[in-house]
Each structure stands twice: as C-alpha cells, then as structure tokens.
Amino acid sequence: MSVQNTKSSLVTVNCGIPQGSILGPLLFLIYINDIGNVLPSKILKLYADDTNIFIFERDMESVAKIANEYMFKLRLVYSKQVKFEY
C-alpha cells in the first residue's frame, strides 16, 4: 500500500483465499450459508459478500447484551468449522 509516497512493507499472508480467485466466491458462500441457522432470519440481511445484523432495543446496554449473545453463538458454530490461528 502506498499513501502520500510512503509505502508499507510486504507481509506474507498464510491464510484466506487470494483476491480475484475463481474459488473465492464459492468458498465464501459455503462458509456463510449456515449463518441463517444460527441467528434469527428477521435480524439478518445478506447481500453478495455483505452481512448485516440489525438489533432494535430501547437502550445501548440491551443492544450490547444481545450482540454479544449472537457473537457467542456464531463463535461456537464457526470455530468448529474454521481453525483460528494467531
């Protein structure tokens, strides 16, 4: 990346799908296909490679609580399918 004549250093990426690959969209759809079985469909909107979760509550504490519950559910399902390495 270059911003105002300053370039970032190169870094090797050891995971993911190369951008522009033929398999990329198919693998994404396979990966994301089950999200509707984990979260209520009324709060979930999917379009192409964009996923939105809508939470409507009276206060931010309630929104945060529900969002954390949803993230916990997603983590349980997707951590079984994907190995997260740091």
C-alpha positions in Angstrom: 0.0 0.0 0.0 1.2 3.5 -0.7 -0.1 6.7 0.9 1.5 10.0 0.1 4.7 8.4 -1.2 5.1 6.3 1.9 4.9 2.5 1.2 4.1 -0.2 3.7 6.3 -3.3 4.0 5.4 -6.6 2.4 3.9 -9.3 4.6 3.3 -12.9 3.8 -0.4 -13.9 4.2 -0.7 -17.6 5.3 -4.5 -17.9 5.2 -7.6 -16.9 3.3 -8.4 -17.0 -0.4 -6.4 -14.9 -2.9 -8.4 -11.9 -4.1 -9.8 -12.4 -7.6 -9.7 -16.2 -7.4 -12.4 -18.3 -9.0 -12.9 -20.3 -5.9 -13.2 -17.3 -3.6 -17.0 -16.6 -4.1 -17.9 -20.3 -3.9 -15.9 -20.9 -0.7 -17.4 -17.7 0.9 -21.0 -19.0 0.1 -20.2 -22.4 1.6 -18.8 -20.7 4.7 -21.6 -18.2 5.2 -24.5 -20.4 4.1 -25.4 -21.7 7.6 -25.5 -18.3 9.3 -29.3 -18.2 8.9 -29.5 -21.4 11.1 -27.6 -19.7 13.9 -29.2 -16.3 14.1 -32.9 -15.3 13.6 -33.5 -14.5 10.0 -35.6 -11.4 10.8 -32.4 -9.6 12.1 -30.1 -10.9 9.4 -29.6 -9.4 6.0 -27.2 -10.9 3.4 -26.3 -9.3 0.1 -23.4 -10.6 -2.0 -20.4 -10.6 0.4 -22.0 -8.2 2.9 -23.7 -9.4 6.1 -25.6 -7.1 8.4 -27.2 -7.9 11.8 -30.0 -5.5 12.9 -30.7 -5.3 16.6 -33.5 -2.9 17.8 -33.7 -2.3 21.5 -34.6 0.7 23.8 -31.0 1.2 25.2 -27.4 0.5 24.2 -26.9 -1.9 27.1 -29.6 -4.2 25.7 -28.2 -3.9 22.2 -24.7 -4.8 23.5 -26.0 -7.8 25.5 -27.9 -9.2 22.5 -25.0 -8.6 20.2 -22.6 -10.4 22.5 -25.0 -13.3 22.7 -25.2 -13.5 18.9 -21.4 -13.3 18.6 -21.1 -16.1 21.1 -23.4 -18.3 19.1 -21.6 -17.5 15.9 -18.2 -18.3 17.5 -19.5 -21.7 18.7 -20.6 -22.7 15.2 -17.8 -21.2 13.1 -14.9 -22.2 15.4 -15.8 -25.8 14.8 -15.5 -25.3 11.1 -12.6 -23.0 11.0 -9.3 -23.2 12.8 -8.4 -19.8 14.2 -4.7 -19.2 14.5 -2.9 -16.1 15.7 
